[in-house]
Amino acid sequence: MEISNSERAKVLIQALPYIQKHAGRTIVVKYGGNAMVNEDLKFAVMSDIVLMQLVGINVVVVHGGGPEIGSMLKKIGKESRFVNGMRVTDAETAQIVQMVLAGKVNKDLVQLLQRHNGRAVGLCGLDGNMLSAKKLISDEDLGFVGEITKVNTEIIVSATKNGYIPVVATVAGGENGEVYNINADIAASRIAAELGAEKLILMTDVRGLLRDKDDDSSIISVVNVSEVPKLQNDGVIGGGMIPKVNCCVEAVRRGVKRAHIIDGRIPHSILIEIFSDEGIGTMFC
C-alpha cells in the first residue's frame, strides 16, 4: 500500500515524543518464536532494531535458537526431549547448544543487522563472565540446564557505549567450567534488570495475555504485577504463558520500568509498541 509524503511526515511527527522519551535509554529485546524463522519477519525485526539504535536507543538483543538446536540434534541422530518447556541437556547436547547458539545463530544475527547497516557484536554468557549459573534443580534431572546466579553487564555496557548492538546467546558458565543452557526469556529478564532497562520486550507467537485464550480480541493491554496472582488463580494465565509472565513480573520487581509480551508474527511489532500511542501486546508495570 502506497502512502503519501504527507502521511509519512505525520507518522514521524507522531513518533517524535517517543523517540525523545527513549533516546539514551536501554531496551532489551528477547528475539525468538516465528519471527526468528520466517524470513520476512526476520527482515522486519532487524530493520526495527537498527532504526531503534539510529534514534539513540541502546538496544540489547537476547536470543534463543530452539529450532536450529533441534535440527542439529536431529542430524546427529539425537532426539530432543523437553520437560516443562525446558530442553533436557546432557553433556553432548550442551556442546551442540553452545555451538549452535553462540556460533551459527548468533553470528547469523550479527551479519543480518550489519546488512541493514547496523553495528552489532555477537556475545554469549561466557564472554566477560556475563552470565554465571548453577545447575537448575527440578523434579526431573534436566542435565546442563542452568539457573542464573550472577549477571555481569560490563561487556554489554561497553558495547553500547561504543555504538554497537550487543547480540547475546544464552549459555552461561558454571564455577567448575561447566557450560549451562539458559532459558532465553529468563536471561533477557535478568539482563534487563541488571542494566536498569527502560523496557523488556519478549517476542512471542501469541497476541499477548488473553482473558479468553480462544478470543484474540480479549487481549489485556496493561497488567499491574500485583494483579498477576489473581489472574493465575482465575486461569487467565496458564500453560506456556506462566513462565513468560513470571519473567516480566521478575523484571519489573527488579527495577525494569515496563515489560511487554508482544506478537512477533506482526511485522514491525517492536516499533508499534515503542513509537505509537496504542502499543501492541500486553504491558506489565
C-alpha positions in Angstrom: 0.0 0.0 0.0 1.4 3.4 -1.0 1.3 6.3 1.4 1.8 9.9 0.6 4.7 12.0 1.7 2.3 14.0 3.9 1.2 10.7 5.7 4.9 9.7 6.1 5.5 13.1 7.8 2.5 12.6 10.1 3.9 9.2 11.2 7.3 10.7 12.0 5.7 13.6 14.0 3.6 11.1 16.0 6.7 9.1 16.8 8.7 12.1 17.9 7.7 12.2 21.6 8.5 8.5 21.9 11.9 9.0 20.2 12.7 11.8 22.6 11.5 9.8 25.6 13.5 6.7 24.8 16.7 8.3 23.5 19.7 7.3 25.6 17.6 4.6 27.4 18.2 0.9 27.3 15.6 -1.6 25.8 16.2 -5.3 25.9 14.6 -7.4 23.2 14.2 -11.1 23.6 14.1 -12.3 20.0 12.5 -15.7 19.3 9.5 -17.5 18.0 8.2 -17.4 14.4 10.0 -14.1 13.9 13.2 -16.0 14.1 12.4 -18.5 11.3 10.2 -16.5 8.9 12.5 -14.6 6.5 10.1 -11.6 6.0 9.6 -11.2 9.8 13.3 -11.6 10.4 14.0 -8.8 7.9 11.4 -6.6 9.7 12.8 -7.2 13.2 16.4 -6.5 12.1 15.3 -3.2 10.5 13.3 -2.3 13.6 16.4 -2.9 15.8 18.7 -0.8 13.6 16.2 2.0 13.5 15.9 2.0 17.3 19.7 2.3 17.5 19.8 5.1 15.0 17.4 7.2 17.0 19.6 6.9 20.1 18.2 3.8 21.9 20.7 1.4 23.5 19.3 -1.9 22.1 20.3 -5.2 23.6 19.2 -8.4 21.7 19.0 -11.6 23.6 18.1 -14.7 21.6 17.4 -18.4 21.8 17.6 -20.8 18.9 15.4 -23.8 19.7 14.6 -24.8 16.1 18.3 -24.7 15.0 19.4 -26.7 18.0 16.6 -29.3 17.3 17.7 -29.5 13.7 21.3 -30.1 14.5 20.4 -32.8 17.1 18.3 -34.5 14.5 21.2 -34.5 12.1 23.4 -36.4 14.6 20.5 -38.8 15.4 19.7 -37.4 18.8 16.1 -36.9 19.9 15.0 -33.6 21.5 13.2 -34.0 24.8 11.5 -31.4 26.9 10.3 -31.2 30.5 8.0 -28.3 31.4 9.3 -26.4 28.3 12.9 -26.9 29.2 15.2 -28.9 26.9 16.8 -31.8 28.6 20.5 -31.1 28.1 23.0 -33.9 28.6 26.7 -33.3 28.0 26.6 -33.9 24.3 23.5 -31.7 23.9 25.2 -29.0 25.9 28.1 -29.0 23.4 25.6 -28.7 20.5 23.7 -25.9 22.3 26.9 -23.9 22.7 28.0 -24.5 19.1 24.6 -23.6 17.6 23.6 -20.7 19.8 27.0 -18.9 20.4 28.2 -19.9 16.9 25.8 -20.1 13.9 22.6 -18.4 15.3 24.5 -15.6 17.0 26.8 -14.8 14.1 23.9 -15.0 11.6 22.0 -12.4 13.5 25.1 -10.1 13.7 25.5 -10.4 10.0 21.8 -9.6 9.3 22.0 -6.5 11.5 25.1 -5.4 9.6 23.4 -6.0 6.3 20.8 -3.4 7.5 23.8 -1.0 8.1 23.7 -1.6 11.8 26.7 -2.1 14.0 26.5 -5.3 16.0 28.7 -7.5 18.1 28.0 -11.2 18.9 28.4 -12.2 22.6 27.4 -15.1 24.8 27.0 -15.5 28.5 30.6 -16.9 28.7 32.1 -13.6 27.4 33.4 -11.4 30.2 31.7 -13.7 32.8 28.4 -12.1 31.7 26.2 -15.0 32.9 27.2 -17.3 35.8 24.9 -20.2 36.6 24.5 -23.3 38.7 22.6 -26.5 37.9 18.8 -26.0 37.9 17.3 -28.3 40.4 13.9 -29.7 39.3 11.8 -32.8 39.9 13.4 -34.5 36.9 17.2 -34.2 36.1 17.5 -31.7 33.2 21.2 -32.2 32.9 23.1 -29.0 32.0 20.2 -26.6 32.3 21.3 -23.7 34.4 19.9 -21.2 36.9 21.5 -17.8 36.7 23.4 -16.8 39.9 25.1 -13.6 38.7 24.9 -11.2 35.8 27.9 -9.0 34.8 26.8 -6.4 32.3 30.2 -4.7 31.9 30.8 -6.1 28.4 27.3 -5.2 27.3 27.6 -1.6 28.5 31.0 -1.3 26.8 29.5 -2.4 23.5 26.5 0.0 23.6 28.8 2.9 24.7 30.9 2.2 21.6 27.9 2.3 19.3 27.3 -1.5 18.9 24.2 -3.6 19.3 25.1 -6.5 21.6 23.6 -9.8 20.4 23.6 -12.2 23.3 23.4 -16.0 23.1 22.1 -17.6 26.3 24.7 -20.0 27.5 26.3 -19.5 30.9 29.4 -20.6 32.8 29.5 -22.7 36.0 32.1 -22.4 38.7 33.8 -25.6 37.7 33.9 -24.8 34.0 30.5 -26.3 33.1 28.5 -24.7 30.3 24.8 -24.4 31.0 21.9 -23.9 28.7 19.8 -20.9 29.9 16.2 -20.2 29.0 16.3 -17.0 26.8 13.3 -15.3 28.4 14.8 -15.7 31.9 18.2 -14.5 30.7 16.7 -11.4 29.0 14.7 -10.6 32.2 17.8 -10.8 34.4 20.0 -8.8 31.9 17.3 -6.1 31.6 17.1 -5.8 35.4 20.9 -5.6 35.8 21.1 -2.9 33.1 18.2 -0.9 34.7 16.5 -1.1 31.3 13.6 1.1 30.4 11.8 -1.8 28.8 12.0 -5.6 28.4 10.3 -6.8 25.2 9.5 -10.6 24.8 8.7 -11.5 21.3 6.3 -14.5 21.1 3.9 -16.2 18.8 0.7 -15.0 20.6 -1.1 -11.7 20.7 -0.3 -11.2 24.4 -2.2 -12.1 27.5 -5.7 -13.0 26.6 -8.7 -13.1 29.0 -10.1 -15.8 26.8 -7.4 -17.9 25.2 -9.6 -18.6 22.2 -10.5 -15.0 21.5 -7.7 -12.7 20.2 -9.9 -9.6 20.8 -9.9 -10.3 24.6 -6.3 -9.1 25.0 -5.4 -7.5 28.3 -3.3 -4.4 27.3 -2.0 -3.4 30.8 -1.4 -5.6 33.8 -0.1 -4.4 37.2 2.2 -7.0 38.6 0.1 -7.1 41.8 -2.8 -8.5 39.7 -0.9 -11.5 38.4 -1.6 -13.9 41.3 -5.4 -13.4 40.8 -5.1 -13.8 37.0 -3.2 -17.1 37.7 -5.9 -18.3 40.1 -8.6 -17.4 37.7 -6.9 -19.5 35.0 -6.3 -16.4 32.7 -2.5 -17.0 33.0 -1.8 -20.7 32.3 0.3 -23.1 30.2 3.2 -21.6 28.3 2.2 -18.1 29.4 3.1 -18.7 33.0 6.9 -18.6 32.6 6.8 -15.6 30.2 4.6 -13.7 32.6 6.8 -14.6 35.5 9.8 -13.3 33.6 8.0 -10.0 33.1 7.0 -9.8 36.8 10.5 -10.6 37.9 12.0 -7.9 35.6 9.6 -5.2 36.9 10.2 -6.2 40.5 13.9 -5.9 39.9 13.6 -2.4 38.5 12.7 -2.6 34.8 10.1 0.1 34.2 8.0 -1.8 31.8 7.9 -5.3 30.4 6.0 -6.3 27.3 4.8 -9.5 25.7 4.2 -8.8 22.0 3.3 -10.7 18.9 6.4 -11.2 16.8 4.3 -12.6 13.9 3.1 -9.0 13.2 5.7 -7.1 11.1 7.3 -4.2 12.9 5.6 -5.1 16.2 8.5 -3.7 18.1 8.1 -0.2 16.5 4.4 -0.3 17.1 4.9 -0.9 20.7 7.6 1.7 21.3 6.6 4.5 19.0 2.8 4.6 19.0 0.0 5.6 21.3 -1.9 2.3 21.2 1.1 0.0 21.5 0.7 -3.7 21.0 0.5 -6.8 23.2 0.4 -6.8 27.0 2.4 -4.4 29.2 3.4 -5.2 32.8 4.1 -2.3 35.1 
